[in-house]
Each structure stands twice: as C-alpha cells, then as structure tokens.
C-alpha cells in the first residue's frame, strides 16, 4: 500500500539548518508531484513546497521561499527538504505526501 515515511526532524537553534527526507513506496513515485506540508500547534496544515514529476518545476510558500529547497531522487523514491535560516515560526510537524495521502510526519523545533 501507499506509504510515506518522513525523517530528519529535530531541535535546532534559530539560523540553523535541517534536511528532511521522505521515503515513498507503494506507487510509481517518478510519475507524481510530491509535496511537503507542515502543521504547527493549534494551526491548520500549511503547504510548504511542491516538486513536479521529473523535478523540472519547484514551487514554495512565500514564508519559506529562498530558505527551503525541495528535491527528489527518483532512483531512491525519496523527496527531500533542505531547510536553511530556520526561525521559530518554522516550528511544526512536517509531512510529505501526494494525491491526498501523507506520512506520520517529523517534528521540527526551532528555539534558542
């Protein structure tokens, strides 16, 4: 069945970096756009970034543009999110997914 497993979250100080990874299985990964979302406590889930099939086009929420980079490795069925210049507003649980399905998420906490 379709499965997404996120990893790479953790605790980081403001200005720091983290790299999230998501391993996907159960479908033809290379054919689908992949997305990252995040959800902070007491807030709705927020779209973060998308990468199209083949990786030709990437799009980002204004709140992360210039700081986050989404990439994919179709040989490994993985999608990554490189996050730089993190700030406390980036604290959230981060999820990857496609076609309405998501993983369990990985927690990112940015704090001094």
Backbone bond lengths (Angstrom), bond angles and torsions (degrees), N, CA, C in turn:
res aa  C-N    CA-C-N  psi(-1)  N-CA   C-N-CA  omega(-1)  CA-C   N-CA-C  phi
1 X - - - 1.441 - - 1.523 110.10 -
2 X 1.316 115.25 165.29 1.463 120.70 -179.57 1.528 109.65 -64.28
3 X 1.325 115.22 133.66 1.458 120.09 -178.91 1.516 109.78 -145.96
4 X 1.323 115.01 140.14 1.460 122.35 173.97 1.524 107.41 -128.68
5 X 1.328 116.15 130.34 1.458 120.31 -179.76 1.523 108.65 -126.90
6 X 1.328 115.50 109.79 1.460 121.22 -179.58 1.533 110.95 -89.03
7 X 1.322 115.76 149.89 1.456 121.39 177.51 1.523 109.35 -152.84
8 X 1.329 115.65 168.27 1.456 120.46 174.14 1.511 115.59 102.90
9 X 1.316 117.02 -4.46 1.453 119.14 179.09 1.519 111.39 -70.28
10 X 1.313 114.92 172.73 1.461 119.51 179.00 1.503 111.47 166.98
11 X 1.330 113.63 -164.24 1.460 121.81 -179.63 1.524 108.04 -105.36
12 X 1.337 116.01 132.75 1.463 120.14 -179.34 1.522 109.43 -145.05
13 X 1.307 115.87 149.25 1.462 120.37 177.77 1.521 110.83 -79.30
14 X 1.322 117.42 155.97 1.471 119.93 176.33 1.529 111.09 -53.49
15 X 1.325 114.84 137.58 1.449 121.22 -176.74 1.509 114.17 90.53
16 X 1.316 116.52 -8.64 1.451 121.11 -178.29 1.518 113.21 -82.59
17 X 1.335 115.11 -176.10 1.468 121.94 -176.90 1.526 110.20 -132.94
18 X 1.306 113.85 152.73 1.465 122.18 171.18 1.517 108.32 -144.01
19 X 1.320 114.79 153.73 1.463 120.30 175.29 1.514 108.35 -123.89
20 X 1.317 115.11 116.57 1.456 120.91 177.85 1.521 109.76 -93.77
21 X 1.321 115.18 146.70 1.464 121.07 175.59 1.512 109.32 -128.56
22 X 1.303 114.96 153.56 1.468 121.15 178.32 1.518 108.01 -139.24
23 X 1.314 115.97 122.37 1.457 121.73 176.41 1.517 108.69 -98.85
24 X 1.323 115.94 125.66 1.460 121.34 -177.41 1.523 110.00 -112.59
25 X 1.320 115.71 148.56 1.456 120.30 177.72 1.525 109.63 -154.08
26 X 1.320 114.88 164.53 1.454 120.38 175.85 1.517 115.58 91.20
27 X 1.332 116.95 4.82 1.463 121.02 177.31 1.525 107.97 -156.78
28 X 1.326 115.95 170.85 1.476 120.68 -178.69 1.522 107.85 -81.29
29 X 1.307 115.21 90.57 1.462 123.45 -170.60 1.531 111.90 -52.89
30 X 1.304 117.56 -44.83 1.464 121.51 -171.72 1.530 112.61 -64.17
31 X 1.313 117.73 -16.85 1.457 120.41 -175.07 1.525 113.17 -87.77
32 X 1.340 117.08 -8.01 1.463 119.41 -170.43 1.519 113.02 -118.99
33 X 1.339 114.59 144.80 1.449 119.58 166.00 1.528 108.15 -66.17
34 X 1.314 115.07 147.51 1.460 121.18 179.34 1.522 109.09 -122.12
35 X 1.316 114.48 148.26 1.463 120.30 -173.61 1.522 111.72 -130.99
36 X 1.310 114.36 152.63 1.459 122.04 166.00 1.523 107.99 -117.42
37 X 1.320 114.07 136.58 1.448 122.00 173.32 1.525 107.97 -126.84
38 X 1.326 116.12 168.37 1.453 119.92 174.19 1.523 109.60 -145.71
39 X 1.305 115.52 155.48 1.452 120.93 178.49 1.525 109.24 -140.58
40 X 1.320 114.28 116.99 1.454 120.69 176.89 1.526 108.98 -88.54
41 X 1.334 117.05 159.29 1.467 119.98 179.04 1.526 111.00 -54.87
42 X 1.319 115.91 133.34 1.468 123.54 175.56 1.535 112.17 65.05
43 X 1.313 117.21 19.64 1.462 120.70 175.85 1.516 110.16 -126.89
44 X 1.324 115.35 161.41 1.461 119.62 177.45 1.523 109.99 -77.76
45 X 1.328 114.03 159.00 1.462 118.47 177.38 1.522 109.47 -63.44
46 X 1.309 116.47 138.90 1.461 123.65 -174.45 1.517 109.29 -122.39
47 X 1.311 116.04 131.40 1.466 120.62 175.49 1.520 109.00 -68.80
48 X 1.335 115.93 138.75 1.461 121.27 -178.70 1.531 111.96 -112.33
49 X 1.344 116.10 -51.48 1.462 118.53 -174.79 1.522 110.41 -161.34
50 X 1.321 115.30 156.37 1.462 122.98 177.26 1.511 109.35 -137.51
51 X 1.318 115.40 143.66 1.465 121.31 172.46 1.518 107.07 -129.02
52 X 1.318 115.76 130.93 1.458 119.22 -175.71 1.513 111.44 -78.89
53 X 1.311 114.78 168.82 1.450 121.19 173.46 1.530 108.77 -55.21
54 X 1.309 116.58 132.19 1.460 120.65 -177.57 1.506 113.72 83.91
55 X 1.317 117.35 -11.09 1.462 121.06 176.14 1.504 115.44 75.42
56 X 1.336 117.19 13.52 1.473 118.59 -174.98 1.513 112.63 -70.03
57 X 1.309 116.85 -35.49 1.459 121.07 -174.19 1.523 109.71 -124.10
58 X 1.317 115.04 131.57 1.463 121.52 173.63 1.522 108.48 -124.05
59 X 1.288 116.63 141.96 1.464 121.83 177.37 1.526 108.75 -134.26
60 X 1.331 114.66 151.26 1.459 120.70 -173.37 1.517 111.03 -137.73
61 X 1.322 114.94 149.80 1.458 119.95 169.42 1.527 108.49 -65.80
62 X 1.306 116.40 148.16 1.462 120.72 -179.06 1.531 111.23 -57.80
63 X 1.318 116.13 -31.81 1.469 120.20 -175.96 1.526 113.09 -68.68
64 X 1.340 117.82 -17.47 1.470 120.01 -177.31 1.520 112.21 -121.14
65 X 1.316 117.40 -5.70 1.463 120.91 -175.99 1.520 110.57 -58.99
66 X 1.326 115.56 133.02 1.466 120.52 -179.33 1.515 113.57 88.12
67 X 1.326 116.72 -12.17 1.482 120.08 179.85 1.523 112.27 -115.44
68 X 1.331 116.66 -33.25 1.464 121.90 -177.87 1.524 109.46 -107.25
69 X 1.337 115.78 148.27 1.462 121.74 176.11 1.519 109.19 -134.81
70 X 1.326 115.57 123.95 1.459 121.13 176.83 1.529 108.55 -96.60
71 X 1.325 116.43 141.67 1.467 121.03 177.88 1.521 108.20 -147.65
72 X 1.315 115.87 166.58 1.456 120.30 179.62 1.512 110.35 -141.84
73 X 1.319 114.50 153.89 1.464 122.24 175.41 1.521 105.71 -128.67
74 X 1.319 116.17 100.23 1.461 119.79 -176.22 1.526 112.35 -69.81
75 X 1.307 117.97 -22.86 1.468 120.69 177.40 1.526 110.98 -70.06
76 X 1.335 116.06 -28.07 1.465 120.44 -178.58 1.517 113.00 -107.99
77 X 1.342 116.85 -0.10 1.471 121.42 -176.96 1.526 111.73 54.75
78 X 1.314 115.27 46.35 1.458 119.79 179.76 1.520 110.98 -127.53
79 X 1.312 114.76 151.08 1.456 122.08 172.48 1.526 106.78 -128.93
80 X 1.323 115.14 138.31 1.456 120.98 -174.55 1.519 110.99 -120.94
81 X 1.315 114.32 157.79 1.457 120.58 174.54 1.526 108.04 -135.42
82 X 1.322 115.51 107.12 1.454 120.92 175.79 1.520 107.79 -86.41
83 X 1.317 116.70 122.89 1.464 121.69 -175.85 1.531 109.16 -118.85
84 X 1.310 115.51 116.92 1.463 121.58 179.23 1.516 110.25 -115.97
85 X 1.317 115.05 165.03 1.479 121.66 178.12 1.523 111.26 49.02
86 X 1.309 115.23 47.65 1.463 119.95 -177.45 1.522 111.29 -67.15
87 X 1.316 115.74 146.63 1.453 121.38 176.54 1.533 108.79 -132.97
88 X 1.321 117.71 166.50 1.470 119.77 -175.18 1.524 113.97 -57.41
89 X 1.331 116.89 -26.30 1.474 119.87 178.46 1.526 112.26 -69.20
90 X 1.322 117.67 -12.60 1.460 121.46 176.79 1.523 112.16 -85.15
91 X 1.316 117.61 -5.10 1.457 120.90 178.56 1.522 109.65 -62.87
92 X 1.329 115.90 122.94 1.463 121.65 -176.69 1.519 108.78 -177.39
93 X 1.307 114.67 170.76 1.454 119.74 167.57 1.526 107.17 -92.96
94 X 1.327 115.59 130.82 1.456 121.56 -174.90 1.520 109.98 -105.98
95 X 1.321 114.44 133.50 1.454 121.73 -176.48 1.531 110.12 -124.10
96 X 1.316 116.09 143.07 1.457 118.51 169.33 1.519 108.26 -112.81
97 X 1.322 115.30 157.26 1.441 118.18 -179.98 1.510 113.73 178.77
98 X 1.332 113.55 179.02 1.455 122.36 178.60 1.516 108.34 -157.08
99 X 1.311 115.06 156.19 1.475 124.42 178.92 1.522 112.71 39.62
100 X 1.326 116.28 43.67 1.455 120.42 173.23 1.513 115.81 82.42
101 X 1.302 117.89 3.27 1.461 121.67 177.57 1.518 110.25 -109.15
102 X 1.338 116.39 145.96 1.465 121.26 -174.91 1.517 110.49 -140.34
103 X 1.331 113.34 161.52 1.445 118.32 174.54 1.522 111.36 -86.40
104 X 1.343 115.01 -164.59 1.458 121.13 179.85 1.517 112.15 -85.23
105 X 1.312 117.02 -14.29 1.452 120.72 176.63 1.517 113.29 89.76
106 X 1.335 114.70 162.52 1.454 122.18 175.50 1.524 107.69 -134.56
107 X 1.323 115.64 135.26 1.463 120.53 -173.05 1.522 110.87 -84.44
108 X 1.325 115.12 132.91 1.464 122.66 173.37 1.525 107.71 -119.19
109 X 1.318 115.37 124.37 1.463 121.00 178.27 1.521 109.33 -123.40
110 X 1.325 115.73 123.44 1.464 121.71 -179.98 1.520 107.59 -114.76
111 X 1.321 115.02 115.01 1.464 119.21 -176.07 1.515 110.26 -158.45
112 X 1.322 114.61 148.92 1.458 119.77 175.64 1.527 110.09 -80.87
